[in-house]
Amino acid sequence: MDGVLVVDKPAGMTSHDVVAVVRRALRQARRAAGAKGKVKVKVGHAGTLDPDATGVLVLTVGRATRLTPFLQACHKTYAARMRLGVETSTLDAGGEVVRERDASAVDEEALCEALKAFLGDIEQVPPMVSAVKVGGERLYAKARRGEEVERQARRVTIHDLVLESFDPGARPEASFLVTCSAGTYVRTLAADVGARLGVGAHLVALRRLASGRLALDQARPLDDVIALVEGGRLADALISPAEAVADRPVVVLDDATRTALSHGRPLEATGHDGPVAALAADGTLVAMVEDRGGKAKPLAVLAPASANAEAADG
């Protein structure tokens, strides 16, 4: 059971909560199917969503967990809504209001101009409620104790930023679509837009529409995923490892190069920049490789040396 699962994350759960629910369901299903002893199940996720956020959460299952770093690095697309004139301690609706100002002078044109300033490469300071580690501890753990520490700004990229709607007033609200690099905090983007306008702002809603090539139309509600697991039909929802990285450059291996790569040996350079999907002749993803020092070296190996070995292993 190796593959990628796209879940439509419900509000009120952390990404880790979703992983834990799916992992527990898989363990129970395997025990029900007669598995003995300690049942090991590998489930990971490729990109954290805040508890109040919903939408695309990419889970990796089995050997596909080795793809997690490559799927995490993909750009993300969100539908977001912010409220101007109100700042909160967490930069979103879950925090305490720390400052309010009359934002009735902000109109749609002014907001559009402010948004344009954030296109391209920008510097962002991670929020205190993020999972970034400072001094070996997650920032959100420090925030729970009421601490605030200095954080280094990080460079992120806003590829696209489009205003969808604007509701004027003393506390205007605006909905927007944003496509951004991995590691971008949309709550910070909303707060920074508010700061640029001189009125402050916070995020009131966030829904992830896509993570790389994996989009909301491929996502399943968590309850549906659990029902599939319990019915022994999770394979119906799994996306193959090869399909999950289909947006990457590809090299096709013969039997000899598949065997070599499966044993961790490098191949001839691919001529591509960045990670490359190395596929067997049957389309199976054998490994992710990258050109280094004149050779294509394995970054993550998923498949055994031969199709026969893969069948026996499964």
Sequence and secondary structure as in RCSB ss.txt:
>XXXX:A:sequence
MDGVLVVDKPAGMTSHDVVAVVRRALRQARRAAGAKGKVKVKVGHAGTLDPDATGVLVLTVGRATRLTPFLQACH
KTYAARMRLGVETSTLDAGGEVVRERDASAVDEEALCEALKAFLGDIEQVPPMVSAVKVGGERLYAKARRGEEVE
RQARRVTIHDLVLESFDPGARPEASFLVTCSAGTYVRTLAADVGARLGVGAHLVALRRLASGRLALDQARPLDDV
IALVEGGRLADALISPAEAVADRPVVVLDDATRTALSHGRPLEATGHDGPVAALAADGTLVAMVEDRGGKAKPLA
VLAPASANAEAADG
>XXXX:A:secstr
  EEEEEEE TT  HHHHHHHHHHHHHHHHHHTT  SS    EEESS   TT EEEEEEEEGGGGGGHHHHHTS 
EEEEEEEEETEEETTSBTTS EEEE   TT  HHHHHHHHHTTSEEEEE   TTSS EETTEEHHHHHHTT    
   EEEEEEEEEEEEEE SSS EEEEEEEE TT  HHHHHHHHHHHHTS EEEEEEEEEEETTEEGGG EEHHHH
HHHHHTT GGGT B HHHHTTTS EEE  HHHHHHHHTT  EE  S SS EEEE TTS EEEEEEEETTEEEEEE
E S SSHHHHHHH 
